[in-house]
Amino acid sequence: MTGQTRHDALVAEADVLIVEANADHERIIGEARERSTGMVVVAKRERAEVLHWLSSERSVLQKEIEELRVSERDHHARQKAYLEGQLIKLEQSGTDESS
């Protein structure tokens, strides 16, 4: 094999390697794009699900907070009525003792 023949063979082999490398490059880039697109779709779906769940949870918590506020107001009203009743009894017993 002469030097020129060897050179031509190496150049041809290099050309084949370049074509294969370019094909691999394009395939890898294409797969990466498909994968990233799929990941974005999944992330958007999961985000929507989480936001929906958070919205539902927020509604439940707001309802519970309102129920607690109503309960607190009722408790304070009952407590006030009880204390006022006790004051009236105390005043009456004080009036009864002074008569």
Protein Blocks (a to p, Z undefined) as FASTA:
>chain_A
ZZklmmmmmmmmmmmmmmmmmmmmmmmmmmmmmmmmmmmmmmmmmmmmmmmmmmmmmmmm
mmmmmmmmmmmmmmmmmmmmmmmmmmmmmmmmmmmmmZZ
